[in-house]
Amino acid sequence: MKLKTRLVVSFLIITIVPLLLSALLGAAVIVPQLFVLGKSYGISPTDIGEYMNTSFALINKANNMAGDYVKEEILTDPEKLRDAKTLAHINDELKNKNSYIVVRGGGEYLYIGTNLTDIDVINQAVVGTLDGYEFLRQYGQIYSVLHTDEPDGAALDIYIFTETGDILPEFRQIIFSIVAMQVVILIITASILVYWIYSSIIRPIGALRVAARNIRDGHLDFDIEKPDDEMGELASDFDEMRRRLSESAKEKVANDEESRQLISNISHDLKTPLTAVRGYVEGLRDGLADTPEKQAKYIHIISQKVDDMTRLIDELSLYSKIDNNRIPYNFREISVKDYMADCAVDIGGELEEKGIEFCYYDYLKTDSKVLIDSEQFGRVLTNIISNSVKYMDKPKGRINIRLSDTDDTVIIEEEDNGMGIADEDLPNIFDRFYRADASRASTGGSGIGLAIVKKIVEDHGGTVSATSRKGTGTIMRIELKKIIKEKTEV
């Protein structure tokens, strides 16, 4: 669920849940208390609402009920008004309704049911110096009076005072119940929202914190829970960062291993020509080459070994540029027919010196132009030819180059009759430092020649592939895009 939807639901919970709980708890708690209140003060269920809206009406009702209670008590036996214990009992019953009684007869007070009200205040009600409204306004009490006649003809006045400064006990209980009910509702609603927020926000944040600690400690192989909301989107982005960091770490390990492999290969391949150079130099120094012909042969071999070392160092330098995507290119629009014809002349001369037969075939339909860096693309051809020469195992070696085209591309194929490549090794030959088997590894090389070929061809917008049969030979195929110029209407 989206976070926006959760917020809407939370709003509905805040508004609807309290209303529902208020209705349920009100029906279970408040309504019974209202009926008890009505029964206590003689109010019918249909009139309870009216009395609840006007507190004075309820207090006045309490005063009237207190008067009715006093009437019931003294009608059965007026002599009770002379009995202090009976008056105290009646007064105690009236205290539950915040009322008390005062009995006066013969010009003096026979009973006063409170010690909290000053006698001067009572006098103002008894002697009538203040009417009921003024008495209520000044002292916060209402009163009523009952007049009775005793058998001997003496008159007694009974005053029922009801305090308005305090809430009636039953009314106080209802208010307390309402407050308690609202507290319970708030606790329930808050608990629902806290659980909701915890499950949708806090828990995913906790999972992200754990993930961050794992990343900090270098542990990158783990899964992150992804909820179907905005937090899930954040977790997905975080997991993508973890995945890329993991790939970067693995790539760094692989690069470090490749660098170690390169250094090992270069060291091994430099050791062979260096050993040969040292041997021939010592032969010249010790006079083993005692004829001009032998000396020329030694010098020629030394020159070849120095060229091999130079080539290895150049490959190392180019590898560094490849690794940092810093190969310098100078692209120019050139005729592929002329360019390949010149290259064929140079290649043919070098292969003739090595005793390898070379044939060049031009099957181009038209003279097409391509956008290439002639120097870097020449390195491509050199690496491919060198690879074929290096793994030539036939007494009569043969290398062919065929040039053809399609409507959109120029195709350059180089074919040899060397030892070939096994099917399981063929997909990996363009990987850096890959050597198919021990027999190929024994021929030397840094293992990055064909990787350089692939990188340069792809930087030219082309593709390179290979087909081979073990023991028969290999075909390298390069495709480059033609420069096609739109015809302008005259």
N, C-alpha and C positions, 0 to 999 in steps of 0.2 A: 504494500500500500504506500502511495506517495506521501511525502511529509505534508504537503498541502492538504491532502485528504485527511490525514491524521489530525491536523490542526482544526479542520472543520468538525471532525468527530469529537475532538476535545471540547470545542465550543458547545456542541450539542449536549455533551455529558455535563458540562458546567451548568447549563440552563435546564435541561430536561430532568436529569437525575435528582437534583434537589426538589424539583416540583413533585416528581413521583414519590420520592421518599417522604416529603412533607405530607402528601395526601395519605400515604399508607400509615405513617406513624401518627398522623393526626387522627385518623380513623381508629387507630388502636389505643392511643393514649389520651389525646385531648378531648375527644368526644365523650368518652365515659366520665371524665372529670367535669365536663360541662353539665352533664346530666346530674352528677352528684351535687354540683353547685346549685343547679336549679331546684333539686329536691331539698337542699338545705335551706334555701330562701323562698321556697314556694313559688318558683318561677316555672312556667310551662316550657317544654322544649322549644316551642315556636317563638317564645319571647326572650330566650336566652341571648340571642344576638343583639336585641335592642338594649338590654341591660349591660351587655359587655361594651357596647359603644359609648355608654354614658356611665362613668364611674359613680357620679353623684346619685344617679337613680338606683344603683346597686346598693350604695351605702344607706340611702333613704329606705330602701326595701329592708335592709338589715335592721335599721332602727325600728321600723314598723313590726318586724317579726319579733324583735326583742320586747316591744310593747305587748304584742299578742301573747308571748310566753308568760310575761308577768301577769297579764289578766287571767290566764288559765290557772296560774298558781294561786292567786289570791281569791278568785271567785269561789273556790271550794272551801276556803277557810280564811276570812279576812283577818283572823287573829294572828296569822302568820307574819303580818306586818309588824307585830310587836316582838317577834322571836328573832333574835340576832342570828342564830344558826341557820334558820330558814332563809333569811335575807342574804346571808353569806353564800348559801348554796345557790340561790337564784343568781346572785351576782357572778359566781364562778361560771355558771352556764352561759351568762351573757358575755363573758370575756372572750369566748371563742368567736364572737362576732364583733370584737373590738368595742364592746358596750359595757356600761356599768350603770347602777341605779343609785338614786338619792331619795330618801324618804323623809318627808317633813310634815310635822303636825304640831298644832298648838303653838306655832310661832318658833319652833326650834327643830333642829335636824335630829331625826331619830336614827338615821343610817346614811353613811356616805361610802359608796363602793369603790373609791379610788383614793390613793394618796399622792397621785401625780398631778392633780388639778388643784390649784389654790382655791380656798373657800370663797375668796372674793370674786373669783371667776364664776363659781357656781351661783353666788348671790345675784350676779347680774342677770342670770337666766331666771332665777326663782322670783326675784322681786320685779322682774320685767323691765329693767333699765335698758336692756338691749333686746331688739327683736331677733327672730331666728336667723335672718340673713346676716345682720351685723355680727351676731354671735359667731356664726360660721366663718365670716370673713376674718374676724380678729383672732379667734381661738381654734379654728379648724375643727369644730365639733357641731353636730346637730343634736337637737333634743326634742323630746315629746313629753307630755305630762298626762298622768292619769289621776283622776279625782275619785276618791272612795269615801264612803260614810261608814263609820263603825256603828255597832248596835247602840252605843250610848249617845249616838248623835254627833260624836267628834268627827271632824273631817281630816283626812290624810291625803297628801299629794305625793305622787310617785313620779319622779323625773328619770327618764331613760336617756342617757347621753351616749352618743356614738361618735367615736373619733374618725375624722376623715384624713388625718395626717399619715396614717399607715394604710397599707393595703390589707384587704380582708384575707384571712388565712387561706380560704379556698382559692381566692383570686391569685394570691401569692404562689400557691402550689401550681396553678395553671401556667403562670408566667415562668416559673422554674422549669416546668415540663417542656414549655416551648423552647426555652434557651438550651436545655439539655438535648432536646430533639435536633435543634439546629447544629449543635456541636457534633452530634452523632452523624448528621447528614454531611457536614463538612469533612469529617474524618473519612467517611466512606467514599465521598467524591474525590477527596485528595488521594486516597489510597488507589482508587481506580486510575486516576491520571498519572500518579507516580509510577505505577506498574506499566502503564501504556507508554510513558515517555522512556522509562528504563529499557523496555523491550525494543523500542524503535530507535532510540538515539544512544543511550548510555552504553548498552551492551555492544553495539557495533563499534562505538568509540573505544571501548575496552579491548575489543578484538584488534583494532588498528594499533593500539598501544603495544599489545603483545607482538604484533607483526613488526612494528618499528624497532622493538628491542631485539627481535630475531635478526633483522637487517643490520642493526648496529653491531651485533655480535658475529656477523658474517654468515648466519644461517639463512640461506635464500631458497631452500627447497621446502616449501610449505604452501598450504592453501589458505585463502582468506574467505570467510563467509560473506556472501554478497546478497543482502536483502533486496527485495524488489521495490526500492525507493531511492531517494536522493542519497541516502547513506550507502546504499548498494552501489550507486554510480561512483561515489568517492572511493569505496572499497575496490571497485574495478580499476579505477585509475591508480590506486595504490598498488594493486596486484600487478598492473602493467609495469609500473616502476620496478617492482620486485623482480618481475620476469626479465626486464631489460638489464637490470643489475646482474642477475644471475647469468644471462647470456654474455654480458660484458666480462664478468669474472671468468667464465669458461673460455671465452675468446682470448682473454689475457693469458690464461694458462696454456692454451693452444699456441698462441703467438710466442710465448716464452719457450715452449717446446720446439717450435719451428726454428726459432733463433738459435737454440742450442744445436738442433740438427744441422742448420746451415753452417754454423761455426765448425761442427764436427766434420761435415762434408768438405768444406773449403780447406780445413786443416789437413784432412787426409789427401785431398786432391793436389794441394800445394806441395805436400811432402814428396810425392812421386817425382814431379819434374825437378824439384830442388835437389833431390838425391841424385837424379840423372845429371843435372848441371854440375853438381859437386864432383861426381865421378869423372866426367869428361874434362873438367877444369884440372883436376888432379892428374889425369892422363896427359894433358898438354904440359903441365908443370913438370911432371916426372919424365917427359920425353918419350912417352909411349907412342905418340903420333910422330914418328921419325921421318915421315915423308910429307911433301906438300899436299898430296891427295888425302892422306889420313887427317892432317890438320884441318883441311877444308871440310871434310866430313864431320869432324868433331865440332867445329864451329857452327856448321849447319844444324846439327842436332841440338846444340846449346841454344841457337836462335829459335828453333821450333819449341823447345821447352819454355823459353822465356815468353814466347807468344801464347803458349797454353796458360802460363801463370797470369799474363796480362788479361787474357780472356776471362779467367776465373775472377780476377779482381774487378773487371768491368761488370760481370754478372752480379757480383756482390753489391757494387755501387748502384746498379739498376734495380736490384731487389729492394734496396733501401728506399729508392724513389717510388717504386711500386707500392711498397707498404705504407707510404705516406701520401699516396696519390699525387706525386709531384713530378711525374714524367713530363719533360718539356716537349711540346708538340709545335710543329710549324706546318700546318696543313696548307696544301696547295692543290689547285685543280690541275691534274696531269692526264696525259693520254696513257691508258693502261697498256695499250699495244706497244708503244715506244718504251715505256718504263720496263715492262717485263722482258722485252727483247734485249735491252741493255743488261738487265740482271742475268739473263740466260747466258750471255757471252762470258760474264765474270764467273758464274757458277761452273760453266763448262770448262773453263780454263783450270780452275782449282781441282775439279774432279778428275780431269785428265792427268794431272800430276800425281793423283792418288791411284790411278789405274782403274777408275770407275767409269763405265760407259754412261753418257748423258745424252738424252734426247729432249728436244723442246718442240711442242706442238701448239700452234695457234689456230684455234677453231672459232675465233670471234666472228660474229656476223657483220658487225660494224665496229669502227674505231670508237670505243666508248671512253668517257672520262670519269674519273673518280677523284674524290677529295681525300688525299692521304698526306702523311709526313713521309717523304721518300726515305729519309735516314732511318726512322724508327721502323718503317715497314720493311726496309732492307734487313734490319735485325731479325724480323720475323722469318724471312726467307733463310737467312744465315743459320738461325737456330734449328729450323726444320731440317735443312740439308745436313748440318753438323750432326744432328740426332741420327739421321739415316746412315751417315758415314760411320758414326761411332758404333752402331749396332749391326753393321754389315758383316755377315758371317759366310757369304758365298765367295768362292774363289774369283768368280767373275761378277763383280758388282754392277748393278744397273740402277740408275735414277732417271725418272721421266718427270717432266713438268708439262701439264696441259692447261691451256687457257681457253675458256669458253664463256658463254654468257646466256642469260635469259632476258626477258623484256625489261626487268628491273635491276638485275644483279649481274656482277662479273664473278666467275668461278675460277679459282686457281687450285689445281690439284697437283700434289707432289706424291709420286709413287716410287717405292723402292722394293727390292727383292731381298731385304734383310731377314733377320731372325723372326720378325713378327711379334705380335703381342697377344697374350692369352685373353680369352673372352672375359674372364673375371677381373683382369687388370685394366681392360680398355676404358671403362668409365672413369678411372682415376688418374689417367696419365697427365691431365692438365692441372692436377693439384700440386701445390708447392711441396717440394722435397719427396715426391712419390717416386719410388723405384720399384719396378714390377717384380723382380726376383733377384736372386743372388747373382745370376749370370749377367744381368744388365747392370747391377750395382758394381760389379767388378770392373766395368769399363770406365769407372770414374764419373765425374760430373757433379755439379752442386745440387742437381735435382730440381732446379727452378727454370730450366730452359723453356719447356713447354708452357709453364705457368706464365712466363713473360710473353710468350706468343699469344696466349689467350687474352691477357690483359691488354696488349697493344691492339689486337684485332677488334676487341669489344670497344675500346676507346675510339676506334675508327668507325663504329656503328655496324660492324660486321660480325660474322660468326665463324667459328672454327670447329671442325669435328674430325673424327678419325675412324677408319675401318681397317681391320687387320685380320690376317690368318696366321696362326702360329706356324713358323717354319717356311712361310711363303713370302710374306712381305706386308707392308703397311701403306695405306693411302691417307694423306692429310688433305682436307678439303677446306678452303677458305672462300667465303662469299662476302663481297663488298657491294654496297649500293651504288648504282650508277647515278651520275648527275643528269637529270632529265630536265631540259629547259622547255618551257611552254612556247608553242609557236604563236607568233603574233600575226594577226590578220592584216593584210595590206589593203 
